Amino acid sequence: MAGRLNERISMITGAGKGIGRATALLFAKEGSAVFAVARTSTDLDSLVNDAAGSEGRITPVPGDITDRGFVAKLFEKVERECGRLDILVNSAGFVAGGSIFNMDEDQFLECLKVNVWAAFLCTKHAAIVMKKNGSGKIINLGSVRSHWTESGSAGAYNASKYAVKGFTESVARELHGSGTGISVGMVCPGVTDTPMTNPSGGPAPVHFMKAEVVADAILFAAANPENVNAYDITLFSTAQKPW
Ligand SMILES: NC(=O)c1ccc[n+]([C@@H]2O[C@H](COP(=O)([O-])OP(=O)(O)OC[C@H]3O[C@@H](n4cnc5c(N)ncnc54)[C@H](OP(=O)(O)O)[C@@H]3O)[C@@H](O)[C@H]2O)c1
């Protein structure tokens, strides 16, 4: 049976763990050829193993998306090997928090660098390739923290996720109606059981969603018709207090 992403070329950053990994597995199951990016090669090897037998395939591309040289080569590789890119999912993320009185200055910058600047780099390269195709979907991982801050001690992360929202809206404004056929949107999950929130991998609290639920939302956004943009899917557990 044809998958929902048959013959679609996708790139997923942060595909080694958590939401990115669950999305890569789902996309491969739905027939996509997935370029999977993260720094830890062993995570990508395990992803390839787990995707064996899927309709699609996974090409691991280990590297750091805050390295502009790596990102440029990454998109050159996709274009050289496939001639196009249909879907980009910016899922790589880094969390930094702490009180304003002692928040680590380097961690604050790193958080903005991974969550905002690297997503911008990948979006820029993807848009250039997708414009040549005449279509494409770019899906950014925001957070409920793109809409409300949840806590007063996570200034770096909260700022980065508000920035993802501003960046997404700005690029969507530029591209909607521009004739490029490229849509830009975001999926904004509440707390989700991944190595970011539950590094020990033990039983998660009841208000944690499963990464597979978020991956389903990302698939919905990715598999929509070309002329439809699922601009903002915000989803969180009913056991989580929003405000
Ligand atoms: N989990 C949640 O509760 C939650 C809620 C809302 C939004 N989100 C967002 O959803 C996205 C995914 O979160 P997650 O929970 O799945 O995170 P995760 O479990 O920590 O996984 C993050 C992935 O990003 C990769 N990564 C980090 N920095 C990178 C870099 N510089 N270059 C390449 N890859 C990099 C990591 O691999 P390496 O370290 O090996 O590179 C890892 O594979 C993030 O944007 C996060 O902010 C998460």
The ligand as a Tripos MOL2 file, in Angstrom:
@<TRIPOS>MOLECULE
LIG
   48    52     1     0     0
SMALL
NO_CHARGES

@<TRIPOS>ATOM
      1 N1         10.5630   17.0720   24.6910 N.am      1 LIG1
      2 C1          9.7280   18.0620   24.9390 C.2       1 LIG1
      3 O1          9.0410   18.1230   25.9930 O.2       1 LIG1
      4 C2          9.5480   19.1510   23.9270 C.ar      1 LIG1
      5 C3          8.4400   20.0080   24.0750 C.ar      1 LIG1
      6 C4          8.2670   21.0260   23.1630 C.ar      1 LIG1
      7 C5          9.1670   21.2100   22.1430 C.ar      1 LIG1
      8 N2         10.2460   20.3750   22.0210 N.ar      1 LIG1
      9 C6         11.1690   20.6250   20.9250 C.3       1 LIG1
     10 O2         11.1640   19.5100   20.0550 O.3       1 LIG1
     11 C7         12.4590   19.3480   19.4670 C.3       1 LIG1
     12 C8         12.9630   17.9410   19.7490 C.3       1 LIG1
     13 O3         13.0650   17.7930   21.1680 O.3       1 LIG1
     14 P1         13.4120   16.3940   21.8400 P.3       1 LIG1
     15 O4         12.7450   16.4100   23.1550 O.co2     1 LIG1
     16 O5         13.1750   15.3060   20.8620 O.co2     1 LIG1
     17 O6         14.9930   16.6040   22.0700 O.3       1 LIG1
     18 P2         16.1380   15.4920   22.3850 P.3       1 LIG1
     19 O7         15.5250   14.2570   22.8760 O.co2     1 LIG1
     20 O8         17.1320   16.2070   23.2510 O.co2     1 LIG1
     21 O9         16.7750   15.2520   20.9480 O.3       1 LIG1
     22 C9         17.4120   16.3390   20.3110 C.3       1 LIG1
     23 C10        18.1190   15.8520   19.0700 C.3       1 LIG1
     24 O10        18.7530   16.9990   18.4800 O.3       1 LIG1
     25 C11        20.1080   16.6550   18.1720 C.3       1 LIG1
     26 N3         20.9330   17.8720   18.1910 N.ar      1 LIG1
     27 C12        21.0910   18.7360   19.2330 C.ar      1 LIG1
     28 N4         21.9760   19.6860   18.8920 N.ar      1 LIG1
     29 C13        22.3840   19.4090   17.6190 C.ar      1 LIG1
     30 C14        23.3020   20.0140   16.7400 C.ar      1 LIG1
     31 N5         24.0080   21.1130   17.0840 N.pl3     1 LIG1
     32 N6         23.4950   19.4670   15.5070 N.ar      1 LIG1
     33 C15        22.7990   18.3630   15.1410 C.ar      1 LIG1
     34 N7         21.9130   17.7440   15.9380 N.ar      1 LIG1
     35 C16        21.7180   18.2650   17.1750 C.ar      1 LIG1
     36 C17        20.4790   15.6510   19.2600 C.3       1 LIG1
     37 O11        21.5220   14.7770   18.8620 O.3       1 LIG1
     38 P3         23.0750   15.0090   19.1620 P.3       1 LIG1
     39 O12        23.2070   15.5560   20.5460 O.co2     1 LIG1
     40 O13        23.6630   13.6550   18.9590 O.co2     1 LIG1
     41 O14        23.5210   15.9750   18.1040 O.co2     1 LIG1
     42 C18        19.1980   14.8200   19.3380 C.3       1 LIG1
     43 O15        19.1810   13.8410   18.3340 O.3       1 LIG1
     44 C19        13.3470   20.4360   20.0730 C.3       1 LIG1
     45 O16        13.3730   21.5430   19.2120 O.3       1 LIG1
     46 C20        12.6110   20.7820   21.3610 C.3       1 LIG1
     47 O17        12.9120   22.0900   21.7930 O.3       1 LIG1
     48 C21        10.4390   19.3440   22.8930 C.ar      1 LIG1
@<TRIPOS>BOND
     1     1     2 1
     2     2     3 2
     3     2     4 1
     4     4     5 ar
     5     4    48 ar
     6     5     6 ar
     7     6     7 ar
     8     7     8 ar
     9     8     9 1
    10     8    48 ar
    11     9    10 1
    12     9    46 1
    13    10    11 1
    14    11    12 1
    15    11    44 1
    16    12    13 1
    17    13    14 1
    18    14    15 2
    19    14    16 1
    20    14    17 1
    21    17    18 1
    22    18    19 2
    23    18    20 1
    24    18    21 1
    25    21    22 1
    26    22    23 1
    27    23    24 1
    28    23    42 1
    29    24    25 1
    30    25    26 1
    31    25    36 1
    32    26    27 ar
    33    26    35 ar
    34    27    28 ar
    35    28    29 ar
    36    29    30 ar
    37    29    35 ar
    38    30    31 1
    39    30    32 ar
    40    32    33 ar
    41    33    34 ar
    42    34    35 ar
    43    36    37 1
    44    36    42 1
    45    37    38 1
    46    38    39 2
    47    38    40 1
    48    38    41 1
    49    42    43 1
    50    44    45 1
    51    44    46 1
    52    46    47 1
@<TRIPOS>SUBSTRUCTURE
     1 LIG1         1 GROUP 0 **** ****
